[in-house]
């Protein structure tokens, strides 16, 4: 269960004084979790990037070969103060990622360390700007997506789960969370069977997936519409990336407060923890290696979709 950790993370971040230090204090009781914070300033304010590393028993940090999962809480900001009081819908990704880190760290302290290393990354900004978007307002960020990727996507990550609120659209109309097809090196691959199985196991319901397009996996800033930034980590790594979208049946603005649902956030966090277990012990794959090799042999590389568009 991850509900307790989700509530702890939510209550800690639902504050005008929330910062990277807040996350450091949350993880302080768990020595297995190494937490680093970097304050970054941009044209629209500042934010604290947080990275949490929990070493696995057979992970590379201990000299082993077990694979490393990256869990990225993707968002613009956790708050839109002073215009809006409280944690905004967009902050759910950060809450879920930190809840997963809390759970993994507690498991380690209770004698249940994971096989592989886990790297959790997100950023904390309680007063981020907003920006117009159709059909509802989105949260903006003090820093660019490129700066986010540079600090949240690590070369040590063998696979990535990008958790992001995805409620401001009419494409995904499901209360809970959904997973995307796997994206790797510019290819949108089929939805991973193992992740479907894990999702159905952890939720007790049929798996829910959501559609993405080629334009969704191109870098931000190219003048092309994107569903949101959930798949932007895929432009910064060769590792397979899957989006974990916390979703709603109705269209909800990213800047809306009172729109977070602890049960849905906890379900996404629990899914991430179970994926970390299975990736580390080698019982779950994000994609089929042979299929990708065949696609590339037939149609060539798609890496050019990861490149930033040239200036006009």
Buried (B, 14 or more C-beta within 10 A) or exposed (E): EBBEBBBBBBEBBBBEEBBBBBBBEBBEEBEBBBBEBEEBEEEBBBBBBBBBBBBBBBBBBEEBEBBBBBBBBBBBBBBBBEEBEBBBBBBBBBBBBBBBBBBBBBBBBEEEBBBBBBBBBBBBBBBBBBBEBEEBBBBBBBBBBBBBBEBBBBEBBBBBBBBBBBBBBEEBEBBBBBBBBBBBBBBBBEBBEBBBBBBEEBBEEEBBBBEBBEEBBBBBEEEEEBBBBBBBBBBBBEBBBBBBBBBBEEEBBBBBBEBBBBEBBBBBBBBBBBBBBBBBBEEBBBBBEEEBEEBBEEEEEBEEBBEEEEEE
